Amino acid sequence: MQVKTIPAVLSIAGSDSSGGAGIQADIKTIAAHHLFAETAITALTAQNTTGVRAVLEATPEFVAQEIDAVFEDIPPAAVKIGMVSSAAIIETIAERLEHWGARNIIVDPVMVATSGARLIDEGAIEALTARLLPIATVITPNIMEAEALAGRAIESSRHQALIAQDLVRRFGCAALVKGGHNVNDANDVLAEPVANADDEPRITWFRHTRVETENTHGTGCTLSSAIACGLAQGRTLPDAINQAKEYLTGALAAGLDLGHGSGPVDHMWQI
């Protein structure tokens, strides 16, 4: 029998009982990229397309056990981090990833669900910025999250690029500030650190046509997981982002329509 191996991608995030976001979206995205999905669940959420009704956090000790179990046996080629709602869990994740020498870390700083529900407490934001973002390869905030991290508004594409560069200077990692939210169509901007720290972070724009749909539940989770897949496959960061954008655009354009609120995308649209 022929022996087969494929890269693994670890998702550290919350569970979405309706299946459209969080761990469930990550598993579907990783599987759609023909990679092996691993998980460390930070919280259980009772939610559907209309909103989040309850959140039950895992203990930091249990999250550490999940991460250790994964790295001891099937070390991931990339790690995607999504919903982390407490400072204690954030500290635990950062400490264990540093311990294991994790690489290709993508942090989606999830603060607010698509429905508007707040998913992170105030104390966790400080831990996020002090411990987790500095060890990331790339962070993927949307407009609102980037504004919260930068402490000022984004009112144009120029502001979007400037804040992406500011986030690079602050955290030392690459920053993909996603468009939408009435700033531009579906245009995202990547700022990357350069060898000479005195030079401005390098800017790359990713311009894609906006898909007109109400069904956008889990798009941030899906994009960040797809980027993790690209890095696990050995792609450069810009190439990983471009293929992830193409994958998400196809998932949105597939026209899946489930639920009474903001429905999920079709993660398996290529299959």
N, C-alpha and C positions, 0 to 999 in steps of 0.2 A: 504494500500500500504506500502511495506517495505521501510524504510528510508535508504538511502545509502550515505556514505561519503567516499571520497578518499583523500589522501594527494595532495596538490597543490604544483607546482614548478614554481617559477617566473623566467623568462628569461629577463634580461636587456641587450639589444644588438641592433645591427643594422639590418635593413630589407634587404634581398637579393631578388631582383625582379625576379631572375631566380629560386628561391625556393630551392637551394641546400645547402645554408649556412645560418648563422645568425639566426634571429628569426624564419624563416620558418623551418630550420633544427631542431631547438630546440623544436618547437611545435610538429613536427613529432616524434622526439625521445621521448618526454614526453608522447605523446599519445600511442606510441608503448609499453611503460612501464605501460600502463593502469593507468596513473596518470593525474591530471588536470593541463593543461598548462595555465599560466598567463604571460603577457608580459608588458614590459615598453620599448618602442622603442626609441633608442638614435639617430638614423639617418636613412634616406632613402638612399639606394644605387641603382643606375641604373647599373646593371651588368648582365653578363651571364657567361657561362663556359670559355669564352676567355678573360675576364677581366672586370675591373670596369671602367665605363665611367663618372660617376658623383656621388657626395655625397651631400646630403642635411641634415644638422644637425637639430635636434630638439633643442628648447631652454632649458636651464637648468630649468627654471620655469615649463615648460611643463613636463619634465622628473620627477620632484618632484611631480607634480600632479598625474602622472601615478602611481608612487610608493605608494603615500599616498592612492589613490583610492583602490589599491589592498590590502594593509595591513588593511585598515579600515573595509573591508568586508570579504575577504577570505584570511587570513594570510597564506603565503606559508610555507611549511615545509623545503624548501631549496631554495636558490637563486643562479642562474648561471649568471655571468656577462661576456659578450663578448666584442664586439666592442664599445669602448668609445673613441671618437676621440679628445676631448678637455678637458683642465684642469678644466674649469667651470662645465662641466657635471660630471666629476669624483668627484669633491668636493661635488656636489649636491647629487650624489648617496651615497657617504660615509656618509654624514651627515644624510640623510633620513634613511639609513639602521641602523645607530647607534641609531637614534631616536626611531625606531620601535623595536629595539632589535633583529634584524634578525639573524637567525642561519643557520648553514650549508651553508656557502657562498663559492662558487667555482668561482674563477677568472681565466678566460682564457685570458691572456694578449695579445690580438690580435694586432699585429703591422703591419704585412704584409699579404696580401691575398695570396692564393695558386698561383694565376696568377703572383704575384710579385708586385702588386700595394700596395703602402704605405697607411695605414689606420689610422695612428695616427700622430699628429704633435709633435714636439720636446718638447713644453711646457707641453703637456699632459703626457709625460713619467715621468717627475719629480713628477707631482701630483699622477700618478699611483703608484709610489714607496713610496711616502710619506703618502698617504691617503687610497688608496684602498687595496693594498697588505697586509698591517698590520692587516686589519680587516677580512681577508679571513680565511677560514678553511683550504683550499688547493688552490694552484695556479698550473696551468697546462701549462707551457711554452714548446714550441718545442725547438729543438736545437738552432735555430737562435735567438729565443726570450730569451732563457736562457743565451746565450752568450752576448746579449745586456744588460741584467739585471746584469750579473756578471762582464762584462767588460773584458772578456778573452775567448779564443777559447776552444771548446770542440773537442778533437782529438781522444778520446778513451772512452771506457765504464767507465774506472776509472775516467777520467775527468768528465764524466756525473754525476757520483755519488758524487764526491767531490763538484761540483757546486751545486747540489741539497742540500747538507748539508750546503753550504755557504748561500744559499737563505733562509734556515730555520733560521740560526743564524741571518741573516740580518732583516728578516721580522716577525719572530716569528710564522709563520704558516707552515703547511706542504707544500712540493713542489714535484710535479710529473714532472720530466723532461723527455719529450717524446723522443723516439729514432728516427730512420730513418735518412734521409738526409745524407746518406753515413757514419754514425757513427756505427750503428749496424742495425740489421734487424728491428723488430718491438718491441724492448725491451725498456720498460720504467722503470725508477727508482724513487721510492718514498722515500723521507727523511721526517721523522716526529720528532717533538719535543719530548723530554723525560722529566720525572718529575724532574730529577736533571739537572739543566741548565749547569752544568760543564761537563756532559757526551756528547758524540758525538750523533747527531741526528740519530735515528734508520733508517736503510736502508732496503728496500724491493724491489726486482726485479720482474717485470712482463714480462715473456718471452713468446711471441707468434710468430707464423710463419708469415712472411711478405706475404701479398697477392699481387701478381704481377698484377697491374692494373694502367692505366693512370687516372682512374676516382676516384679522391680523393678530389673533391671539398666539403668543409664543414666537413672534418673529425675531425678537432680540435673542432669545435662547437658541433658536434655530441658526441664526447667522453666526453667533459665536462658536457654536458646536461645529459648524461647517468649516470655519476658519481653523479650528483645532484639528480637524480632519486633514486639511491641506498641509498644515505644518507637520503632522504625523507622517504624511506621505512624502515629506522631503521638499515641499515647495518653498519658495521664498515667501516672505510675509505678504508683499503686494500681490503675488500670484495666488496665494491662498485666499486672500480677501476677494480678489476678482472672481475666482471660481465659486466662492461662497455666495457672493452677490448673485451670480448667475443661477445657482441652485435655488436660492430663496425667491428670486423673481419667478422662476418656473413653478415653485410651490404655491406662490400667490396667484399666478395666472391660471393655474389648473382649475380654479373656480369651485373648490370644495365649500359647501354651505351646510354647516352643522350647528345646532343650538339656537337659542333665542337671543344671544348677544353677539359679541365679537368672536366669531368662530375661528377654529384653527386652520392652518394652512395644510396643504396636501404634501406631507413629507415624502411620500412614496410616488410622487408624480412621474418619476423616470422609470418606474418598474411596471 
